[in-house]
Amino acid sequence: MLVNYLIKAPNENVDALSKQMHTRSELKRQHHAAFQYRLKRFAATKVGLTSAFLAGAAVQAGKGETSFVRKYGWLVRLFA
């Protein structure tokens, strides 16, 4: 009875707490991984939108009549 009270009961509490801590750290890891994935997707979307906008600007620059736009149109195409 004394062994149960002094050794086994506290050990069960420690096991339960360590299981809770492992569960909590795993949830934090999963949340962090999901957040990083969303950031990468958002960055890729922003890059895609920027690239499409610059490509459209390059096409319009090629059609324009002003010499300034024609002069620097290659720079816009470079970024597209």
Buried (B, 14 or more C-beta within 10 A) or exposed (E): EEEEEEEEEEEEEEEEEEEEEEEEEEEEEEEEEEEEEEEEEEEEEEEEEEEEEBBEBBEEBEEEEEEEBEEEBEEBBEEB
